[in-house]
Amino acid sequence: MSHVTNTCAQSLKDAIDAMFSTHGLSISSLRGQSNDGASNMSDALQTSYQANILEKLNIGELTGGSDVLENILEDDVHSDKKSSIVRQMNAMQDFEFVFSLHFMFEILAITDDISQALQKKDQDIRNAMRLLNLCKCALQNLRENSWDTLLSRVIEFCVDRHILVPNMKDIVVAKGLSRRVAQQVTYLHRFYVDLYCHAIDSILQELNDRFLETTTELFTCISCLSPIDLFAAFDKNKLQRLAQFYHLDFNSEELLLLRPQLDKFLLLVRMDEAFFNLNSISCVAQNLVETGSSCYFLLVYRLLTLALILPATNASVERVFSAMNLINTQQNGR
């Protein structure tokens, strides 16, 4: 049920957009323009009509996205737009659609923390590594122990809303293929093996591919430069190991000189108030420059700058956590 504090046009639009988004829909996806650009779906959602829909939502006459679509369908909408709405309604009242939404929620609930941590501009790498391990364990637990619970919840949801639930022992044929050509599998195989297990395994594989043992060690070493709690994570041996990863940037002589410089650096940052209460590696590097200390800690400063340019792009993060794409790919292939 959607509640709004006022009925101005923008508030109504925002409320309807938010409600649509909870069902994987959007007003923009329903839009379509005629050749002169004068007609589109927004014409059917004028302010007065929005007020009518929201009023019904508030008093409980409409219970969700499919009811809103039905309400729109009853309005004077062009026939080709009605066809689009009908397709949306049919998709929303399908067991596979409901299953996918519930499954995506489970996946995203597990991966959201690590995804957000890796995309932060100033990364808490130490915490991100903990979250990575936690994410992998949670995904494995989801795969091994949560199937029955998820399936029961989806079935209960569908029964309560009069959505047809398939018999999991029945044979299902991939859409667009004849029974003779298509592989004969049960609904249980389709949802459990082809969708549930495949999606989880794909994400776990992507995590392992993106964060190899060497990469994880590299991140762990970098986390030792974190200034949180007066450099509580500082580990000279791991920082020496970090420098060895960058063999083109540190020669053998500099590796020997780095150890005593790290000792002095730790004394500095725990003694100079300019380095108190910092929360990111970038702040440490910036303060070294501002205080003029970078000239005396050239090797440490080099290590800091190398840590800051470690490639961890949003594109790779998004690829790791594209749970929705994995599930939709399975659906579209049916």
C-alpha positions in Angstrom: 0.0 0.0 0.0 1.3 3.4 -1.0 0.7 6.6 1.1 1.5 10.1 0.1 1.7 13.3 2.2 0.4 15.5 -0.6 -1.2 15.3 -4.0 1.0 17.6 -6.1 1.9 16.2 -9.5 5.5 15.4 -8.7 4.7 13.7 -5.4 2.1 11.6 -7.1 4.4 10.7 -10.0 7.2 9.7 -7.5 4.8 7.6 -5.5 3.6 5.7 -8.5 7.1 5.3 -9.9 8.2 3.9 -6.5 5.3 1.5 -6.3 5.9 0.3 -9.9 9.6 -0.2 -9.2 8.8 -2.6 -6.3 7.3 -4.9 -9.0 10.1 -4.6 -11.5 8.1 -2.2 -13.6 8.4 1.4 -14.6 6.1 3.9 -16.2 8.9 4.7 -18.7 8.8 1.0 -19.9 5.2 1.4 -20.7 5.7 4.6 -22.7 5.5 4.8 -26.4 5.2 7.7 -28.8 3.3 8.2 -32.0 5.1 9.6 -35.0 4.2 13.2 -34.0 5.4 12.7 -30.5 2.1 13.9 -29.1 0.8 10.6 -27.7 2.5 8.5 -25.0 1.7 6.6 -21.9 2.1 9.6 -19.6 -1.1 11.0 -21.2 -2.9 8.2 -19.4 -1.4 9.2 -16.1 -2.4 12.8 -15.8 -2.5 14.4 -12.3 -6.2 13.7 -11.8 -5.8 10.1 -12.8 -2.8 9.7 -10.5 -4.8 11.1 -7.6 -7.5 8.5 -8.3 -5.0 5.6 -8.3 -3.3 6.8 -5.2 -6.6 7.3 -3.4 -7.5 3.7 -4.1 -4.2 2.5 -3.0 -4.5 4.4 0.3 -8.0 2.9 1.0 -6.9 -0.6 0.0 -9.0 -0.9 -3.2 -5.7 -1.5 -5.1 -3.3 -4.0 -3.7 -0.3 -3.9 -6.0 1.3 -3.3 -9.4 -1.0 -5.7 -11.3 -4.1 -3.9 -9.9 -2.7 -0.6 -11.0 -2.1 -2.0 -14.5 -5.7 -3.2 -14.6 -6.9 0.2 -13.5 -4.8 1.8 -16.3 -6.1 -0.7 -18.7 -9.7 0.3 -18.1 -8.8 3.9 -19.0 -8.9 5.2 -22.5 -5.5 4.0 -23.7 -4.5 3.3 -27.3 -4.8 -0.4 -28.3 -1.1 -1.0 -28.8 -0.4 0.4 -25.3 -3.1 -1.9 -23.9 -1.3 -4.9 -25.4 1.8 -3.9 -23.6 0.0 -3.6 -20.4 -1.6 -7.0 -20.8 1.8 -8.5 -21.3 3.0 -6.8 -18.1 0.0 -8.1 -16.2 0.5 -11.6 -17.5 4.2 -11.6 -16.6 3.5 -10.3 -13.0 0.9 -13.1 -12.5 3.3 -15.9 -13.4 5.0 -18.3 -11.0 8.4 -17.8 -12.6 8.2 -14.1 -12.3 7.3 -14.3 -8.6 10.1 -16.9 -8.0 12.7 -14.7 -9.7 11.8 -11.7 -7.6 12.0 -13.6 -4.4 15.3 -15.2 -5.4 16.8 -11.9 -6.6 15.9 -10.4 -3.2 17.8 -13.2 -1.5 20.9 -12.8 -3.7 21.0 -9.0 -3.5 20.5 -9.1 0.3 23.7 -11.2 0.6 25.8 -9.3 -2.0 24.7 -5.7 -1.3 27.2 -5.0 1.5 30.3 -6.1 -0.3 29.1 -4.5 -3.5 28.7 -1.2 -1.8 32.0 -1.5 0.0 34.0 -2.1 -3.2 32.4 0.8 -5.0 33.2 3.4 -2.3 35.6 6.0 -3.4 37.6 5.7 -0.2 37.5 1.9 0.4 37.8 0.3 3.8 39.7 -2.6 2.2 40.1 -4.5 5.4 36.4 -4.5 6.0 35.7 -5.3 2.4 37.8 -8.5 2.6 35.8 -9.6 5.6 32.6 -8.9 3.7 33.9 -10.8 0.7 34.5 -13.9 2.8 31.2 -13.5 4.5 29.4 -13.1 1.2 30.9 -16.3 -0.2 29.9 -18.3 2.9 26.4 -16.8 2.9 26.0 -17.7 -0.8 27.2 -21.3 -0.2 24.8 -21.6 2.7 22.0 -20.3 0.5 22.7 -22.9 -2.1 22.9 -25.8 0.4 20.3 -25.0 3.0 17.7 -22.4 1.7 16.1 -24.0 -1.3 13.1 -25.6 0.5 12.4 -22.4 2.5 12.5 -20.2 -0.6 10.2 -22.5 -2.6 7.7 -22.8 0.2 7.6 -19.0 0.6 7.1 -18.5 -3.2 4.3 -21.1 -3.3 2.6 -19.6 -0.3 2.8 -16.1 -1.9 1.3 -17.4 -5.2 -1.5 -19.4 -3.5 -2.5 -16.3 -1.5 -2.8 -14.3 -4.7 -4.4 -17.0 -6.9 -1.3 -17.3 -9.1 -1.1 -20.8 -10.7 1.6 -23.0 -9.1 3.1 -25.6 -11.4 3.5 -29.2 -10.3 7.2 -29.5 -9.7 7.2 -33.1 -11.1 5.6 -32.1 -14.4 7.7 -31.8 -17.6 8.4 -28.4 -18.9 9.5 -27.5 -22.4 11.6 -24.5 -23.3 9.6 -21.7 -24.9 9.9 -21.7 -28.7 11.0 -25.3 -28.9 9.0 -28.4 -29.7 8.8 -31.2 -27.2 10.8 -33.4 -29.7 13.7 -30.9 -29.9 13.7 -29.5 -26.4 15.3 -31.2 -23.4 12.7 -32.8 -21.2 13.1 -31.6 -17.7 10.8 -31.2 -14.7 9.8 -27.9 -13.2 11.9 -28.8 -10.2 14.9 -29.2 -12.4 14.2 -26.0 -14.1 13.9 -23.9 -11.0 16.4 -25.6 -8.8 19.2 -26.7 -11.1 18.9 -24.4 -14.1 18.0 -21.2 -12.2 18.7 -21.4 -8.5 22.0 -23.4 -8.4 23.3 -22.0 -11.7 22.8 -18.4 -10.6 24.5 -19.0 -7.2 27.4 -21.0 -8.7 27.9 -18.3 -11.4 28.2 -15.6 -8.8 30.6 -17.6 -6.6 32.7 -18.4 -9.7 32.8 -14.8 -10.6 33.9 -13.8 -7.1 36.6 -16.5 -7.2 37.8 -15.3 -10.6 37.8 -11.6 -9.7 39.4 -12.2 -6.3 42.1 -14.8 -6.7 44.2 -15.8 -3.8 46.9 -13.4 -4.9 44.4 -10.6 -5.3 43.0 -11.2 -1.9 46.4 -11.2 -0.4 47.1 -7.9 -2.1 43.9 -6.3 -0.7 44.8 -7.6 2.7 48.2 -6.1 2.6 46.8 -2.7 1.5 44.4 -2.8 4.4 47.4 -2.5 6.7 47.7 1.2 5.5 44.3 2.0 7.0 44.4 4.9 9.4 41.4 3.9 11.4 41.9 3.7 15.1 45.4 5.2 14.9 46.5 2.7 12.3 45.4 -0.3 14.4 45.8 -2.6 11.3 49.4 -1.5 10.6 51.5 -4.6 9.9 55.1 -4.0 8.7 55.6 -7.5 7.4 52.5 -7.3 5.2 53.5 -3.9 3.9 56.9 -5.3 3.0 55.0 -8.0 1.1 52.9 -5.3 -0.5 56.0 -3.6 -1.9 57.2 -6.9 -3.3 54.0 -7.1 -5.4 55.2 -3.9 -7.2 58.6 -5.2 -8.2 58.9 -2.6 -11.0 58.5 0.2 -8.5 60.7 -1.0 -5.7 64.2 -2.4 -6.3 66.0 -4.6 -3.8 67.8 -1.7 -2.1 64.6 0.2 -1.6 62.9 -2.9 -0.2 65.7 -3.0 2.5 65.2 0.7 3.2 61.4 0.4 3.4 61.4 -1.5 6.7 63.0 1.2 8.9 61.0 3.9 7.1 57.8 2.1 8.0 58.9 2.1 11.7 59.4 5.8 11.7 56.2 6.4 9.7 54.2 4.5 12.4 55.8 6.7 15.1 54.9 9.8 13.2 51.2 9.0 12.5 50.6 8.0 16.1 52.4 11.1 17.5 51.3 13.9 15.1 47.7 15.1 15.6 47.5 15.8 11.8 47.1 12.1 11.3 44.5 11.5 14.0 40.9 10.7 13.2 41.6 9.9 9.5 39.3 7.4 7.8 40.9 6.6 4.4 44.3 5.9 2.8 43.8 8.9 0.5 43.6 11.1 3.6 46.9 9.7 4.8 48.6 10.5 1.5 47.1 13.9 1.4 48.3 14.8 4.9 51.8 13.6 4.2 51.9 16.1 1.3 50.3 18.9 3.3 52.6 18.5 6.3 55.7 18.2 4.0 56.4 14.7 5.4 56.2 13.0 2.0 59.7 14.2 1.3 61.0 12.2 4.3 58.9 9.1 3.7 59.3 8.7 -0.1 59.0 5.0 -0.1 55.9 4.9 2.2 54.3 7.7 0.1 55.0 5.6 -3.0 53.3 2.6 -1.4 50.3 4.7 -0.5 49.9 6.1 -4.1 50.2 2.6 -5.6 47.6 1.3 -3.2 45.3 4.2 -4.3 45.5 3.4 -8.0 44.9 -0.3 -7.6 42.4 -1.1 -10.3 39.0 -2.1 -8.9 36.6 -0.6 -11.4 32.8 -0.3 -11.0 32.4 -2.4 -14.2 34.1 -5.4 -12.6 32.1 -5.0 -9.4 28.9 -4.8 -11.3 29.8 -7.9 -13.2 30.4 -9.8 -10.0 27.1 -8.8 -8.6 24.8 -9.0 -11.7 22.5 -11.4 -10.0 19.5 -10.0 -11.8 21.1 -10.5 -15.2 22.0 -14.0 -14.3 18.4 -14.8 -13.4 16.9 -12.9 -16.3 19.2 -14.6 -18.7 17.9 -18.0 -17.5 14.3 -16.8 -17.9 14.8 -15.3 -21.4 16.4 -18.5 -22.6 13.3 -20.6 -21.8 
